[in-house]
């Protein structure tokens, strides 16, 4: 500590630093107390008792308590009531912070991490801190019903204080997925949920959003007939199902001649077919790339109804699927990996084991940028494993590209697991 005090430069010795105006113009500011105020929030903590605590560093000028400032990023005003200097768990109230000082503010209403506080009429924003993109995801489930509300509140609060943590509600799989930068990070989050917010949770690998499609054209027949007291139910349809690789969502057409099915029942048939494609027949995944055509049918003047034709359409779907040779599709991801040269061989070998295809390699100084396409199902723990393979020096980004057929051996396992569930 003595060495740091003696030999490390103070922040004011930096001389100048660059900030940005709301118009995107770069300006140079002196790192002195006489300069206009800019103070950047670099960390936010949400305390269950105190509320939000914003840690700031004064980059230029002076920040005083009981003053009014403006958020340079969104233009909203903030009232500075009290300023604290934090030493461990102790908070010491001070009247001012000078250039280079680090302190804490409470109860800021419109300011979050990376925002800059400045004077009214002199809006400026400091260069934002670039945080690691959270890519390691785990589905989170409350252990009991009592934990459910606490979990939602805790996740929202933790997102506020940690830019490398995000939560996504997957509507398709009905899972809440937490993303962090590794398994240790998510372990810390789970402990915070338990200790700070009294929410007990369990984690599991998130479900992969597979798809189903058909490979052959076939006609399905659906006949719904039910007789009970009073009006019965009657609907009879013949629907052709054909592969439609260019359009993801189901297309509906009709080629009915001679009024075999009255026009008022066409929407009911379409609704029945759309509802059927939400869960396919192989493993209950959404069915895509299908073109349906209503060819023929029968109706009854008294007993036919929209519900009857909707149910008949569902029966036609089930009938056709046994003839259409449905297959599973898996999401293929574009992955860009940056690693030091000496790890290139290890990474390429690992990608091959994951059924990946190398699309290109670009040298950049002492690093290699590897572009590949890999099935999403093989990338669940990649952030953890990449760190292990490269001693923490490798980074990557990932984004969705397309869906491809799943190899038969893997598809068989996925279908068996779905049937067990």
C-alpha positions as CSV (number, residue, x, y, z in Angstrom):
1,X,0.0,0.0,0.0
2,X,2.9,2.4,0.8
3,X,4.4,1.6,-2.7
4,X,1.0,2.5,-4.3
5,X,0.8,5.8,-2.4
6,X,4.4,6.7,-3.3
7,X,4.7,5.7,-6.9
8,X,1.3,5.4,-8.6
9,X,0.1,8.5,-10.3
10,X,-3.1,10.3,-9.0
11,X,-6.0,10.6,-11.3
12,X,-5.5,14.3,-11.6
13,X,-2.1,13.7,-13.2
14,X,-3.9,12.2,-16.2
15,X,-4.3,15.7,-17.4
16,X,-7.2,15.4,-19.9
17,X,-9.9,12.9,-20.7
18,X,-12.5,12.7,-23.5
19,X,-16.2,13.0,-22.9
20,X,-19.1,13.1,-25.5
21,X,-21.8,15.7,-25.9
22,X,-25.5,14.7,-26.6
23,X,-24.8,15.4,-30.3
24,X,-22.0,12.8,-30.4
25,X,-19.2,15.4,-30.4
26,X,-16.0,14.4,-28.5
27,X,-14.6,17.1,-26.2
28,X,-11.5,17.1,-24.0
29,X,-11.8,18.0,-20.3
30,X,-9.1,18.7,-17.8
31,X,-8.9,16.5,-14.8
32,X,-9.1,19.3,-12.3
33,X,-11.6,20.7,-9.8
34,X,-12.0,23.9,-11.9
35,X,-13.4,22.0,-14.8
36,X,-17.2,21.3,-15.4
37,X,-18.6,18.4,-13.4
38,X,-18.6,14.8,-14.8
39,X,-19.0,11.9,-12.4
40,X,-19.6,8.3,-13.7
41,X,-21.6,5.6,-12.0
42,X,-19.4,2.5,-12.3
43,X,-21.3,0.1,-9.9
44,X,-24.8,-0.2,-8.5
45,X,-25.8,-2.2,-5.4
46,X,-29.5,-2.8,-4.4
47,X,-29.6,-3.1,-0.6
48,X,-32.9,-4.6,0.8
49,X,-32.9,-1.9,3.6
50,X,-31.2,1.2,2.1
51,X,-32.3,0.7,-1.5
52,X,-30.1,1.6,-4.4
53,X,-26.5,2.6,-3.7
54,X,-24.6,4.1,-6.7
55,X,-20.8,4.1,-6.6
56,X,-19.4,7.0,-8.6
57,X,-16.0,8.3,-9.6
58,X,-15.6,12.1,-10.2
59,X,-13.8,12.5,-13.5
60,X,-13.7,16.3,-13.5
61,X,-15.0,19.2,-11.4
62,X,-16.5,18.9,-7.9
63,X,-19.7,17.1,-6.7
64,X,-21.3,18.6,-3.6
65,X,-24.1,17.3,-1.4
66,X,-27.5,19.0,-1.5
67,X,-27.0,19.9,-5.2
68,X,-29.0,19.3,-8.3
69,X,-27.3,17.6,-11.3
70,X,-28.5,16.0,-14.6
71,X,-27.9,12.6,-16.0
72,X,-25.9,13.2,-19.2
73,X,-27.1,10.0,-20.8
74,X,-30.9,10.5,-20.6
75,X,-31.2,14.2,-19.6
76,X,-33.2,13.5,-16.4
77,X,-32.5,15.5,-13.3
78,X,-31.2,14.1,-10.0
79,X,-31.1,15.4,-6.5
80,X,-27.8,14.7,-4.6
81,X,-28.9,14.6,-0.9
82,X,-25.9,12.9,0.8
83,X,-22.5,11.7,-0.3
84,X,-20.6,8.9,1.3
85,X,-17.1,7.5,1.2
86,X,-17.2,3.7,1.7
87,X,-14.5,1.9,3.7
88,X,-15.4,-1.7,3.9
89,X,-18.8,-1.9,5.6
90,X,-18.5,1.6,7.0
91,X,-20.0,4.7,5.4
92,X,-18.7,8.1,6.1
93,X,-20.8,11.1,5.1
94,X,-18.8,13.9,3.3
95,X,-19.8,17.3,1.9
96,X,-17.9,17.1,-1.4
97,X,-16.1,14.8,-3.7
98,X,-13.2,16.2,-5.8
99,X,-11.7,15.1,-9.1
100,X,-10.4,11.5,-8.8
101,X,-12.5,10.7,-5.7
102,X,-14.6,7.6,-5.4
103,X,-17.8,7.8,-3.3
104,X,-21.4,6.6,-3.1
105,X,-24.8,8.1,-3.6
106,X,-28.2,6.8,-2.4
107,X,-31.7,7.1,-3.8
108,X,-30.8,8.1,-7.4
109,X,-34.1,7.8,-9.3
110,X,-33.1,7.9,-13.0
111,X,-29.5,6.8,-13.0
112,X,-27.9,3.3,-13.5
113,X,-24.5,1.9,-14.1
114,X,-22.4,3.6,-16.9
115,X,-24.5,6.8,-16.6
116,X,-22.7,10.2,-16.1
117,X,-23.8,13.0,-13.8
118,X,-23.1,16.5,-14.9
119,X,-24.2,20.1,-14.5
120,X,-27.5,21.5,-16.0
121,X,-26.9,22.9,-19.4
122,X,-23.5,21.2,-19.8
123,X,-24.5,17.6,-20.6
124,X,-21.6,15.2,-21.2
125,X,-21.2,11.5,-21.0
126,X,-18.0,9.5,-20.2
127,X,-17.0,6.5,-22.4
128,X,-19.0,3.6,-21.1
129,X,-17.4,0.6,-19.4
130,X,-17.5,-2.4,-21.8
131,X,-18.9,-5.4,-19.8
132,X,-18.6,-9.0,-20.8
133,X,-21.7,-10.3,-22.6
134,X,-23.4,-13.0,-20.4
135,X,-23.6,-16.2,-22.5
136,X,-23.8,-19.0,-19.9
137,X,-27.5,-19.7,-19.3
138,X,-29.4,-21.9,-16.8
139,X,-33.1,-22.2,-16.3
140,X,-34.1,-21.2,-12.7
141,X,-37.1,-22.6,-10.8
142,X,-38.4,-21.7,-7.4
143,X,-38.3,-24.5,-4.9
144,X,-41.7,-23.7,-3.4
145,X,-44.7,-21.5,-4.2
146,X,-43.6,-19.0,-1.5
147,X,-40.3,-18.5,-3.4
148,X,-42.0,-17.6,-6.6
149,X,-42.7,-13.9,-5.8
150,X,-39.4,-13.4,-4.0
151,X,-37.6,-14.9,-7.0
152,X,-39.1,-12.4,-9.4
153,X,-38.3,-9.4,-7.2
154,X,-34.8,-10.7,-6.5
155,X,-34.0,-11.3,-10.2
156,X,-35.1,-7.8,-11.1
157,X,-33.0,-6.2,-8.3
158,X,-29.9,-8.2,-9.2
159,X,-30.2,-7.2,-12.9
160,X,-30.1,-3.6,-11.8
161,X,-26.8,-4.0,-10.0
162,X,-25.0,-6.4,-12.3
163,X,-24.6,-5.5,-16.0
164,X,-23.1,-9.0,-16.7
165,X,-26.3,-10.7,-15.5
166,X,-29.5,-10.9,-17.5
167,X,-32.8,-12.7,-17.2
168,X,-34.9,-13.9,-20.2
169,X,-38.4,-15.3,-20.1
170,X,-38.6,-17.9,-22.9
171,X,-42.3,-17.9,-23.8
172,X,-41.9,-21.0,-26.0
173,X,-40.3,-23.3,-23.4
174,X,-42.1,-21.4,-20.5
175,X,-38.7,-21.2,-18.7
176,X,-37.0,-18.3,-16.9
177,X,-33.3,-18.4,-18.0
178,X,-30.5,-16.6,-16.1
179,X,-27.4,-15.7,-18.1
180,X,-24.1,-15.0,-16.5
181,X,-20.4,-15.2,-17.5
182,X,-19.9,-18.7,-15.9
183,X,-21.0,-21.3,-13.4
184,X,-19.3,-19.5,-10.5
185,X,-21.1,-16.3,-11.4
186,X,-24.5,-18.0,-11.3
187,X,-23.6,-19.7,-8.0
188,X,-23.0,-16.2,-6.5
189,X,-26.4,-15.1,-7.9
190,X,-28.2,-18.2,-6.4
191,X,-26.5,-17.4,-3.0
192,X,-27.6,-13.7,-3.2
193,X,-31.2,-14.8,-4.0
194,X,-31.2,-17.0,-0.9
195,X,-29.4,-14.6,1.5
196,X,-30.7,-11.2,0.4
197,X,-34.1,-12.0,-1.0
198,X,-35.0,-15.3,0.9
199,X,-35.7,-17.1,-2.4
200,X,-34.6,-20.8,-2.7
201,X,-34.1,-21.9,-6.3
202,X,-32.9,-24.8,-8.4
203,X,-31.0,-24.6,-11.7
204,X,-31.2,-26.8,-14.7
205,X,-30.0,-26.8,-18.3
206,X,-32.4,-24.8,-20.5
207,X,-34.5,-26.6,-23.0
208,X,-33.3,-26.4,-26.6
209,X,-36.0,-24.9,-29.0
210,X,-36.0,-27.7,-31.6
211,X,-38.5,-27.6,-34.5
212,X,-40.4,-30.3,-36.5
213,X,-41.2,-30.3,-40.2
214,X,-42.4,-32.7,-42.8
215,X,-40.5,-34.2,-45.8
216,X,-43.3,-35.6,-47.9
217,X,-46.7,-34.5,-49.2
218,X,-49.7,-36.3,-48.0
219,X,-53.5,-35.9,-47.5
220,X,-55.0,-36.3,-44.1
221,X,-58.7,-37.0,-43.4
222,X,-60.5,-35.7,-40.4
223,X,-64.0,-36.6,-39.5
224,X,-65.6,-35.4,-36.3
225,X,-69.1,-36.7,-35.5
226,X,-70.7,-36.6,-32.1
227,X,-74.4,-37.2,-31.5
228,X,-76.0,-36.3,-28.2
229,X,-79.4,-34.8,-27.1
230,X,-80.4,-32.0,-29.4
231,X,-77.9,-30.7,-32.0
232,X,-75.0,-33.0,-32.8
233,X,-71.5,-32.1,-34.1
234,X,-70.4,-32.9,-37.6
235,X,-67.4,-31.8,-39.6
236,X,-65.5,-33.7,-42.3
237,X,-62.3,-32.4,-44.1
238,X,-59.6,-33.6,-46.4
239,X,-56.4,-31.5,-46.0
240,X,-53.2,-31.7,-48.0
241,X,-49.9,-31.2,-46.1
242,X,-46.8,-30.3,-48.2
243,X,-43.2,-29.2,-47.3
244,X,-42.7,-25.4,-47.6
245,X,-39.0,-24.7,-46.9
246,X,-39.1,-21.0,-47.8
247,X,-41.7,-19.9,-45.2
248,X,-41.4,-20.8,-41.5
249,X,-45.0,-20.2,-40.4
250,X,-47.7,-22.5,-41.6
251,X,-49.5,-21.4,-44.8
252,X,-53.2,-22.1,-45.4
253,X,-54.9,-22.4,-48.7
254,X,-58.2,-23.8,-49.9
255,X,-59.3,-25.5,-53.2
256,X,-62.8,-26.6,-52.3
257,X,-65.2,-27.1,-55.2
258,X,-69.0,-27.0,-55.2
259,X,-69.4,-25.8,-51.6
260,X,-68.4,-29.1,-50.1
261,X,-67.3,-27.0,-47.1
262,X,-69.0,-23.7,-46.7
263,X,-66.8,-20.6,-46.7
264,X,-67.8,-19.6,-43.1
265,X,-66.0,-22.7,-41.8
266,X,-62.6,-22.0,-43.6
267,X,-61.3,-19.9,-40.6
268,X,-62.2,-22.6,-38.2
269,X,-60.3,-25.2,-40.2
270,X,-57.3,-22.9,-40.4
271,X,-57.4,-22.3,-36.6
272,X,-57.5,-26.0,-35.9
273,X,-54.5,-26.6,-38.2
274,X,-52.5,-23.7,-36.6
275,X,-53.2,-25.0,-33.1
276,X,-52.1,-28.4,-34.2
277,X,-48.7,-27.1,-35.4
278,X,-47.9,-25.6,-32.0
279,X,-46.9,-29.1,-30.9
280,X,-45.7,-31.6,-33.4
281,X,-46.2,-35.4,-33.2
282,X,-42.6,-36.4,-32.8
283,X,-41.5,-34.6,-29.6
284,X,-44.1,-31.9,-29.1
285,X,-42.0,-29.1,-30.7
286,X,-43.4,-26.4,-33.0
287,X,-44.0,-27.6,-36.6
288,X,-42.6,-25.2,-39.3
289,X,-42.3,-25.0,-43.1
290,X,-45.7,-26.6,-43.8
291,X,-48.2,-25.6,-46.5
292,X,-51.7,-26.8,-45.9
293,X,-54.5,-26.9,-48.5
294,X,-58.2,-27.7,-47.7
295,X,-59.2,-29.9,-50.6
296,X,-62.6,-31.3,-49.8
297,X,-65.1,-32.2,-47.1
298,X,-68.7,-32.6,-46.0
299,X,-71.0,-30.7,-43.8
300,X,-74.5,-31.0,-42.2
301,X,-77.0,-28.2,-42.4
302,X,-78.0,-28.6,-38.7
303,X,-75.1,-30.3,-36.9
304,X,-72.1,-28.6,-38.5
305,X,-70.4,-25.8,-36.5
306,X,-67.1,-24.0,-36.3
307,X,-66.0,-26.1,-33.4
308,X,-66.8,-29.3,-35.3
309,X,-64.6,-28.3,-38.3
310,X,-61.8,-27.1,-36.0
311,X,-61.7,-30.5,-34.3
312,X,-62.0,-32.2,-37.7
313,X,-58.9,-30.2,-38.9
314,X,-56.9,-31.5,-35.9
315,X,-57.9,-35.1,-36.7
316,X,-56.7,-34.5,-40.3
317,X,-53.4,-33.2,-39.0
318,X,-52.8,-36.4,-36.9
319,X,-53.8,-38.6,-39.8
320,X,-51.4,-36.9,-42.2
321,X,-48.4,-36.9,-39.9
322,X,-48.2,-40.7,-40.1
323,X,-47.6,-40.4,-43.8
324,X,-45.6,-37.2,-44.1
325,X,-42.3,-38.5,-42.6
326,X,-41.8,-35.7,-40.0
327,X,-38.3,-34.9,-38.9
328,X,-36.6,-32.9,-36.1
329,X,-34.7,-29.7,-36.8
330,X,-32.1,-28.2,-34.5
331,X,-31.0,-24.5,-34.2
332,X,-27.6,-23.9,-35.8
333,X,-25.6,-21.0,-34.3
334,X,-23.0,-18.7,-35.8
335,X,-20.1,-18.7,-33.4
336,X,-17.1,-16.3,-33.5
337,X,-14.3,-17.2,-31.2
338,X,-11.2,-15.2,-30.4
339,X,-8.2,-17.1,-28.9
340,X,-4.4,-16.7,-28.7
341,X,-2.6,-18.5,-31.5
342,X,-1.3,-21.4,-29.3
343,X,-4.9,-22.5,-28.6
344,X,-6.1,-22.6,-32.2
345,X,-5.6,-26.4,-32.6
346,X,-7.4,-27.2,-29.3
347,X,-10.4,-25.0,-30.2
348,X,-10.8,-26.5,-33.7
349,X,-10.5,-30.0,-32.4
350,X,-13.2,-29.2,-29.8
351,X,-15.5,-27.7,-32.4
352,X,-15.3,-30.8,-34.5
353,X,-16.4,-32.9,-31.5
354,X,-19.4,-30.6,-31.2
355,X,-20.4,-31.3,-34.8
356,X,-19.3,-27.8,-35.7
357,X,-18.2,-26.6,-39.2
358,X,-15.3,-24.1,-39.5
359,X,-16.3,-21.3,-41.8
360,X,-13.1,-19.3,-41.7
361,X,-10.1,-18.1,-39.7
362,X,-8.6,-14.6,-39.5
363,X,-5.3,-13.7,-37.7
364,X,-5.4,-10.5,-35.6
365,X,-2.1,-9.6,-34.0
366,X,-1.3,-12.6,-31.7
367,X,-4.9,-13.9,-31.8
368,X,-6.9,-16.0,-34.2
369,X,-10.6,-15.2,-34.9
370,X,-12.3,-18.5,-35.7
371,X,-15.8,-18.4,-37.3
372,X,-17.9,-21.6,-37.1
373,X,-21.4,-22.9,-37.2
374,X,-22.3,-25.2,-34.3
375,X,-25.6,-26.8,-33.2
376,X,-27.1,-25.0,-30.2
377,X,-27.5,-28.3,-28.3
378,X,-23.7,-28.6,-28.2
379,X,-23.0,-25.1,-26.8
380,X,-24.8,-25.3,-23.4
381,X,-21.6,-25.0,-21.2
382,X,-19.3,-23.5,-23.8
383,X,-18.4,-20.4,-21.9
384,X,-17.2,-22.5,-19.0
385,X,-15.3,-25.0,-21.2
386,X,-13.7,-22.3,-23.4
387,X,-12.3,-20.6,-20.3
388,X,-10.9,-23.9,-19.2
389,X,-9.3,-24.7,-22.6
390,X,-7.7,-21.2,-23.0
391,X,-6.8,-20.4,-19.3
392,X,-9.5,-17.6,-19.4
393,X,-8.0,-15.9,-22.5
394,X,-10.7,-17.0,-25.0
395,X,-13.8,-15.0,-25.8
396,X,-16.7,-15.7,-28.1
397,X,-20.0,-14.4,-29.4
398,X,-23.0,-16.4,-30.6
399,X,-26.1,-15.7,-32.6
400,X,-28.9,-17.8,-34.3
401,X,-28.5,-18.6,-38.0
402,X,-31.0,-21.3,-39.1
403,X,-32.5,-24.7,-38.5
404,X,-31.0,-28.0,-39.9
405,X,-32.2,-31.6,-39.7
406,X,-31.0,-33.5,-36.5
407,X,-28.9,-36.6,-37.2
408,X,-31.0,-39.8,-36.7
409,X,-29.1,-41.1,-33.7
410,X,-29.5,-37.8,-31.8
411,X,-33.1,-37.3,-32.9
412,X,-34.0,-40.7,-31.6
413,X,-32.6,-39.8,-28.2
414,X,-34.5,-36.5,-28.1
415,X,-37.8,-38.1,-29.1
416,X,-37.4,-40.8,-26.4
417,X,-36.7,-38.1,-23.7
418,X,-39.8,-36.2,-24.9
419,X,-42.0,-39.3,-24.7
420,X,-40.8,-40.1,-21.2
421,X,-41.7,-36.6,-20.0
